[in-house]
Amino acid sequence: MSGNRLLGMTALAAGDPDLAEIHLEEAISFSGEAGFRPQEVWSLHDYAALLLDRDAPGDREKATELQDEAIAIATDLGMKLLLERVLAQRSASGGLKA
């Protein structure tokens, strides 16, 4: 797990979704730039979950974009379990399956 993803999940557990959002965005950016695609897709999943739970204006739309990216990467990498989790997350939030 990347440091920023861990910090994001810790901030979320501590009840600070705004700080968690910052760390998860950094985790996505760093993982993507470094080519750590499995970490990138997990961070996308976690960030989408944060947004769906917070449900502030614009959060659902952004979560859908993150899920789209996570689905594409998970499919490309053959990460079946994570793909299933993202699809379940999308289904539970009322979104389309893919």
Backbone as JSON Lines, residues from 0, in Angstrom:
{"i":0,"aa":"M","n":[0.85,-1.18,0.0],"ca":[0.0,0.0,0.0],"c":[0.9,1.24,0.0]}
{"i":1,"aa":"S","n":[0.54,2.21,-0.84],"ca":[1.34,3.44,-0.9],"c":[1.15,4.25,0.37]}
{"i":2,"aa":"G","n":[2.14,5.06,0.67],"ca":[2.08,5.89,1.87],"c":[0.89,6.83,1.87]}
{"i":3,"aa":"N","n":[0.65,7.48,0.74],"ca":[-0.47,8.41,0.67],"c":[-1.82,7.7,0.79]}
{"i":4,"aa":"R","n":[-1.92,6.53,0.22],"ca":[-3.17,5.77,0.36],"c":[-3.39,5.4,1.82]}
{"i":5,"aa":"L","n":[-2.34,4.96,2.49],"ca":[-2.43,4.62,3.9],"c":[-2.83,5.84,4.72]}
{"i":6,"aa":"L","n":[-2.22,6.99,4.43],"ca":[-2.59,8.22,5.14],"c":[-4.04,8.59,4.87]}
{"i":7,"aa":"G","n":[-4.48,8.39,3.63],"ca":[-5.87,8.68,3.3],"c":[-6.84,7.8,4.07]}
{"i":8,"aa":"M","n":[-6.55,6.53,4.11],"ca":[-7.43,5.61,4.82],"c":[-7.4,5.87,6.33]}
{"i":9,"aa":"T","n":[-6.25,6.28,6.85],"ca":[-6.14,6.62,8.27],"c":[-6.95,7.87,8.57]}
{"i":10,"aa":"A","n":[-6.84,8.89,7.71],"ca":[-7.61,10.11,7.9],"c":[-9.11,9.82,7.83]}
{"i":11,"aa":"L","n":[-9.49,8.95,6.93],"ca":[-10.91,8.59,6.81],"c":[-11.39,7.88,8.08]}
{"i":12,"aa":"A","n":[-10.58,6.96,8.59],"ca":[-10.94,6.25,9.83],"c":[-11.01,7.19,11.02]}
{"i":13,"aa":"A","n":[-10.21,8.27,10.97],"ca":[-10.21,9.25,12.05],"c":[-11.34,10.27,11.89]}
{"i":14,"aa":"G","n":[-12.12,10.13,10.83],"ca":[-13.25,11.02,10.64],"c":[-12.95,12.32,9.93]}
{"i":15,"aa":"D","n":[-11.88,12.35,9.14],"ca":[-11.51,13.56,8.4],"c":[-11.51,13.27,6.89]}
{"i":16,"aa":"P","n":[-12.71,13.25,6.28],"ca":[-12.78,12.93,4.86],"c":[-12.08,13.94,3.96]}
{"i":17,"aa":"D","n":[-12.01,15.19,4.38],"ca":[-11.33,16.2,3.55],"c":[-9.84,15.92,3.46]}
{"i":18,"aa":"L","n":[-9.22,15.56,4.57],"ca":[-7.8,15.2,4.56],"c":[-7.61,13.89,3.81]}
{"i":19,"aa":"A","n":[-8.52,12.95,4.0],"ca":[-8.43,11.68,3.28],"c":[-8.48,11.92,1.77]}
{"i":20,"aa":"E","n":[-9.33,12.84,1.35],"ca":[-9.45,13.15,-0.08],"c":[-8.11,13.66,-0.63]}
{"i":21,"aa":"I","n":[-7.46,14.52,0.09],"ca":[-6.16,15.06,-0.34],"c":[-5.15,13.92,-0.51]}
{"i":22,"aa":"H","n":[-5.06,13.06,0.48],"ca":[-4.09,11.96,0.43],"c":[-4.41,10.97,-0.68]}
{"i":23,"aa":"L","n":[-5.69,10.68,-0.88],"ca":[-6.05,9.72,-1.93],"c":[-5.8,10.31,-3.32]}
{"i":24,"aa":"E","n":[-6.04,11.6,-3.5],"ca":[-5.71,12.24,-4.77],"c":[-4.2,12.16,-5.02]}
{"i":25,"aa":"E","n":[-3.4,12.39,-3.98],"ca":[-1.95,12.28,-4.11],"c":[-1.52,10.85,-4.42]}
{"i":26,"aa":"A","n":[-2.19,9.88,-3.8],"ca":[-1.87,8.47,-4.05],"c":[-2.16,8.11,-5.51]}
{"i":27,"aa":"I","n":[-3.28,8.59,-6.03],"ca":[-3.63,8.32,-7.42],"c":[-2.62,8.95,-8.36]}
{"i":28,"aa":"S","n":[-2.28,10.19,-8.08],"ca":[-1.33,10.91,-8.93],"c":[0.04,10.24,-8.91]}
{"i":29,"aa":"F","n":[0.54,9.95,-7.72],"ca":[1.87,9.34,-7.6],"c":[1.9,7.96,-8.24]}
{"i":30,"aa":"S","n":[0.91,7.14,-7.93],"ca":[0.87,5.78,-8.47],"c":[0.78,5.79,-9.99]}
{"i":31,"aa":"G","n":[-0.03,6.68,-10.52],"ca":[-0.17,6.77,-11.97],"c":[1.12,7.2,-12.64]}
{"i":32,"aa":"E","n":[1.76,8.22,-12.09],"ca":[3.01,8.72,-12.66],"c":[4.13,7.69,-12.56]}
{"i":33,"aa":"A","n":[4.14,6.94,-11.47],"ca":[5.2,5.96,-11.24],"c":[4.93,4.63,-11.94]}
{"i":34,"aa":"G","n":[3.72,4.48,-12.47],"ca":[3.39,3.23,-13.15],"c":[2.98,2.11,-12.21]}
{"i":35,"aa":"F","n":[2.62,2.46,-10.98],"ca":[2.17,1.46,-10.0],"c":[0.66,1.29,-10.15]}
{"i":36,"aa":"R","n":[0.28,0.65,-11.24],"ca":[-1.14,0.57,-11.6],"c":[-2.0,-0.17,-10.58]}
{"i":37,"aa":"P","n":[-1.54,-1.25,-9.96],"ca":[-2.39,-1.88,-8.94],"c":[-2.69,-0.92,-7.77]}
{"i":38,"aa":"Q","n":[-1.7,-0.17,-7.33],"ca":[-1.94,0.81,-6.27],"c":[-2.86,1.93,-6.74]}
{"i":39,"aa":"E","n":[-2.69,2.33,-8.0],"ca":[-3.54,3.37,-8.56],"c":[-5.0,2.94,-8.55]}
{"i":40,"aa":"V","n":[-5.27,1.71,-8.98],"ca":[-6.66,1.26,-9.06],"c":[-7.28,1.09,-7.67]}
{"i":41,"aa":"W","n":[-6.5,0.63,-6.7],"ca":[-7.04,0.52,-5.34],"c":[-7.33,1.92,-4.77]}
{"i":42,"aa":"S","n":[-6.47,2.86,-5.07],"ca":[-6.69,4.24,-4.6],"c":[-7.92,4.85,-5.26]}
{"i":43,"aa":"L","n":[-8.13,4.56,-6.53],"ca":[-9.34,5.03,-7.22],"c":[-10.58,4.46,-6.55]}
{"i":44,"aa":"H","n":[-10.54,3.18,-6.24],"ca":[-11.66,2.51,-5.56],"c":[-11.94,3.17,-4.21]}
{"i":45,"aa":"D","n":[-10.89,3.39,-3.43],"ca":[-11.06,3.97,-2.09],"c":[-11.59,5.4,-2.17]}
{"i":46,"aa":"Y","n":[-11.09,6.17,-3.12],"ca":[-11.53,7.55,-3.28],"c":[-13.0,7.59,-3.72]}
{"i":47,"aa":"A","n":[-13.39,6.71,-4.63],"ca":[-14.79,6.65,-5.04],"c":[-15.68,6.32,-3.84]}
{"i":48,"aa":"A","n":[-15.26,5.39,-3.0],"ca":[-16.03,5.03,-1.82],"c":[-16.19,6.22,-0.89]}
{"i":49,"aa":"L","n":[-15.12,6.97,-0.69],"ca":[-15.18,8.17,0.15],"c":[-16.22,9.14,-0.4]}
{"i":50,"aa":"L","n":[-16.17,9.39,-1.7],"ca":[-17.1,10.35,-2.32],"c":[-18.54,9.88,-2.22]}
{"i":51,"aa":"L","n":[-18.77,8.59,-2.43],"ca":[-20.13,8.07,-2.34],"c":[-20.66,8.15,-0.91]}
{"i":52,"aa":"D","n":[-19.81,7.92,0.06],"ca":[-20.22,8.02,1.46],"c":[-20.5,9.48,1.85]}
{"i":53,"aa":"R","n":[-19.66,10.39,1.38],"ca":[-19.82,11.81,1.73],"c":[-21.05,12.39,1.03]}
{"i":54,"aa":"D","n":[-21.23,12.06,-0.23],"ca":[-22.4,12.45,-1.03],"c":[-22.65,13.96,-1.04]}
{"i":55,"aa":"A","n":[-21.6,14.75,-1.16],"ca":[-21.73,16.2,-1.32],"c":[-22.03,16.49,-2.8]}
{"i":56,"aa":"P","n":[-22.45,17.7,-3.1],"ca":[-22.72,18.04,-4.51],"c":[-21.49,17.74,-5.39]}
{"i":57,"aa":"G","n":[-21.72,17.02,-6.47],"ca":[-20.66,16.66,-7.41],"c":[-19.92,15.38,-7.08]}
{"i":58,"aa":"D","n":[-20.1,14.87,-5.86],"ca":[-19.36,13.67,-5.44],"c":[-19.73,12.44,-6.25]}
{"i":59,"aa":"R","n":[-21.0,12.25,-6.53],"ca":[-21.42,11.05,-7.28],"c":[-20.86,11.06,-8.7]}
{"i":60,"aa":"E","n":[-20.86,12.22,-9.32],"ca":[-20.32,12.32,-10.68],"c":[-18.82,12.02,-10.69]}
{"i":61,"aa":"K","n":[-18.11,12.58,-9.71],"ca":[-16.66,12.33,-9.63],"c":[-16.4,10.86,-9.31]}
{"i":62,"aa":"A","n":[-17.2,10.28,-8.43],"ca":[-17.04,8.86,-8.09],"c":[-17.22,8.0,-9.32]}
{"i":63,"aa":"T","n":[-18.19,8.35,-10.17],"ca":[-18.42,7.59,-11.4],"c":[-17.2,7.66,-12.32]}
{"i":64,"aa":"E","n":[-16.6,8.84,-12.42],"ca":[-15.38,8.98,-13.23],"c":[-14.25,8.11,-12.68]}
{"i":65,"aa":"L","n":[-14.09,8.13,-11.35],"ca":[-13.05,7.31,-10.72],"c":[-13.33,5.82,-10.94]}
{"i":66,"aa":"Q","n":[-14.59,5.43,-10.83],"ca":[-14.95,4.03,-11.05],"c":[-14.69,3.62,-12.5]}
{"i":67,"aa":"D","n":[-15.0,4.51,-13.44],"ca":[-14.72,4.21,-14.86],"c":[-13.24,3.93,-15.06]}
{"i":68,"aa":"E","n":[-12.4,4.77,-14.47],"ca":[-10.95,4.59,-14.6],"c":[-10.51,3.3,-13.9]}
{"i":69,"aa":"A","n":[-11.06,3.04,-12.72],"ca":[-10.71,1.82,-11.98],"c":[-11.12,0.57,-12.76]}
{"i":70,"aa":"I","n":[-12.3,0.61,-13.37],"ca":[-12.77,-0.53,-14.16],"c":[-11.84,-0.79,-15.33]}
{"i":71,"aa":"A","n":[-11.43,0.28,-16.01],"ca":[-10.53,0.13,-17.16],"c":[-9.19,-0.47,-16.74]}
{"i":72,"aa":"I","n":[-8.61,0.03,-15.66],"ca":[-7.3,-0.46,-15.22],"c":[-7.41,-1.89,-14.69]}
{"i":73,"aa":"A","n":[-8.42,-2.15,-13.86],"ca":[-8.59,-3.49,-13.3],"c":[-8.81,-4.52,-14.4]}
{"i":74,"aa":"T","n":[-9.56,-4.14,-15.42],"ca":[-9.78,-5.04,-16.55],"c":[-8.48,-5.29,-17.29]}
{"i":75,"aa":"D","n":[-7.75,-4.23,-17.55],"ca":[-6.47,-4.34,-18.27],"c":[-5.47,-5.22,-17.51]}
{"i":76,"aa":"L","n":[-5.46,-5.11,-16.18],"ca":[-4.51,-5.87,-15.37],"c":[-5.02,-7.25,-14.98]}
{"i":77,"aa":"G","n":[-6.28,-7.53,-15.3],"ca":[-6.85,-8.82,-14.92],"c":[-7.11,-8.94,-13.42]}
{"i":78,"aa":"M","n":[-7.39,-7.82,-12.77],"ca":[-7.65,-7.8,-11.33],"c":[-9.15,-8.07,-11.1]}
{"i":79,"aa":"K","n":[-9.53,-9.34,-11.24],"ca":[-10.93,-9.72,-11.21],"c":[-11.62,-9.36,-9.89]}
{"i":80,"aa":"L","n":[-11.0,-9.64,-8.76],"ca":[-11.61,-9.35,-7.47],"c":[-11.88,-7.85,-7.32]}
{"i":81,"aa":"L","n":[-10.9,-7.05,-7.66],"ca":[-11.1,-5.6,-7.54],"c":[-12.14,-5.11,-8.53]}
{"i":82,"aa":"L","n":[-12.14,-5.64,-9.73],"ca":[-13.16,-5.28,-10.71],"c":[-14.55,-5.58,-10.15]}
{"i":83,"aa":"E","n":[-14.71,-6.74,-9.55],"ca":[-16.0,-7.1,-8.95],"c":[-16.37,-6.14,-7.83]}
{"i":84,"aa":"R","n":[-15.4,-5.71,-7.04],"ca":[-15.67,-4.77,-5.95],"c":[-16.1,-3.41,-6.48]}
{"i":85,"aa":"V","n":[-15.44,-2.94,-7.53],"ca":[-15.82,-1.65,-8.11],"c":[-17.21,-1.73,-8.72]}
{"i":86,"aa":"L","n":[-17.51,-2.81,-9.42],"ca":[-18.84,-2.98,-10.0],"c":[-19.91,-3.08,-8.92]}
{"i":87,"aa":"A","n":[-19.61,-3.76,-7.82],"ca":[-20.56,-3.85,-6.7],"c":[-20.75,-2.47,-6.06]}
{"i":88,"aa":"Q","n":[-19.66,-1.73,-5.94],"ca":[-19.72,-0.38,-5.39],"c":[-20.63,0.49,-6.26]}
{"i":89,"aa":"R","n":[-20.45,0.38,-7.56],"ca":[-21.25,1.16,-8.51],"c":[-22.72,0.75,-8.41]}
{"i":90,"aa":"S","n":[-22.97,-0.53,-8.37],"ca":[-24.35,-1.04,-8.3],"c":[-25.03,-0.57,-7.0]}
{"i":91,"aa":"A","n":[-24.31,-0.63,-5.89],"ca":[-24.86,-0.23,-4.6],"c":[-25.17,1.27,-4.56]}
{"i":92,"aa":"S","n":[-24.43,2.06,-5.35],"ca":[-24.64,3.5,-5.34],"c":[-25.72,3.91,-6.34]}
{"i":93,"aa":"G","n":[-26.3,2.93,-7.04],"ca":[-27.35,3.23,-7.99],"c":[-26.87,3.52,-9.39]}
{"i":94,"aa":"G","n":[-25.56,3.31,-9.64],"ca":[-25.0,3.56,-10.97],"c":[-25.18,2.38,-11.89]}
{"i":95,"aa":"L","n":[-24.81,2.56,-13.12],"ca":[-24.84,1.48,-14.09],"c":[-23.7,0.52,-13.83]}
{"i":96,"aa":"K","n":[-23.84,-0.71,-14.25],"ca":[-22.78,-1.71,-14.02],"c":[-21.54,-1.47,-14.86]}
{"i":97,"aa":"A","n":[-21.65,-1.06,-16.06],"ca":[-20.47,-0.76,-16.89],"c":[-20.89,-0.4,-18.27]}
